[in-house]
Each structure stands twice: as C-alpha cells, then as structure tokens.
C-alpha cells in the first residue's frame, strides 16, 4: 500500500474500532517512511495505545514498534 492511503486508512480503522488493522497500518507506515507526517506512524500508535489502555494487544504492538525504532 502506498504511504498516503496508509496514513488515511489508519484513523478510519480506529473510528471503526478495528484497532488491530489500524495498528498494522501504522506499523507499516513507520516501516516505509519514519519521517512521513512528522512521524505520524509512531504518533498514531501512541494514541491508539492510550485509547486501548491496559488491553493485552498494546504490549505486543509496543514491542513491534520498538523493533522498528531501534
């Protein structure tokens, strides 16, 4: 998927409460272009993590995000 559709699709998936797909799209955005939209992939993931709170998926996606960062 090209970058702009990734960037536009992720928030739509959050609104639809399809959090797994949203987080996958944001991870893919980070992987393809970290700098896009002032680090929109990472910032978007952090917002979804905050929204999900103690949801068990957050730990998994945090680890995956960390792998891309470091």
C-alpha positions in Angstrom: 0.0 0.0 0.0 1.4 3.5 -0.8 2.1 5.8 2.1 -0.8 8.3 1.8 -3.5 5.5 1.8 -1.8 4.0 4.9 -1.9 7.4 6.6 -5.6 8.0 5.7 -6.8 4.4 6.4 -5.5 4.0 9.9 -7.7 6.7 11.6 -10.7 5.4 9.8 -10.0 1.9 11.2 -9.7 3.4 14.7 -13.1 5.0 14.3 -14.5 1.7 13.2 -12.9 0.1 16.3 -10.8 -2.2 14.1 -7.7 -1.5 16.2 -5.6 -4.4 15.0 -5.8 -3.3 11.4 -5.2 0.3 12.4 -2.0 -0.6 14.4 -0.8 -2.8 11.5 -1.2 0.1 9.1 0.6 2.5 11.4 3.5 0.0 11.8 3.7 -0.4 8.0 3.8 3.4 7.7 6.6 3.6 10.2 8.5 0.8 8.3 8.1 2.5 4.9 8.8 6.1 5.9 9.6 7.0 9.5 9.6 10.7 8.8 6.2 10.9 7.0 3.9 13.4 8.5 6.3 14.2 11.4 6.5 10.6 12.5 2.8 10.1 12.0 3.1 6.3 12.3 4.6 6.4 15.8 2.4 9.2 17.0 -0.7 7.4 15.8 0.4 4.2 17.5 0.9 6.0 20.8 -2.6 7.5 20.5 -4.1 4.1 19.9 -2.1 2.6 22.8 -3.5 5.4 25.0 -7.0 4.7 23.8 -6.7 0.9 24.4 -5.2 1.4 27.9 -4.5 -2.0 29.5 -5.6 -4.0 26.5 -3.2 -7.0 26.1 -2.5 -6.1 22.5 -0.7 -2.9 23.5 2.3 -4.8 24.8 2.7 -6.7 21.6 2.4 -3.7 19.4 4.7 -1.7 21.6 7.4 -4.3 21.2 6.9 -4.3 17.4 7.1 -0.6 17.4 10.3 -0.6 19.4 11.9 -3.1 16.9 11.3 -0.5 14.2 12.7 2.3 16.3 15.9 0.6 17.4 
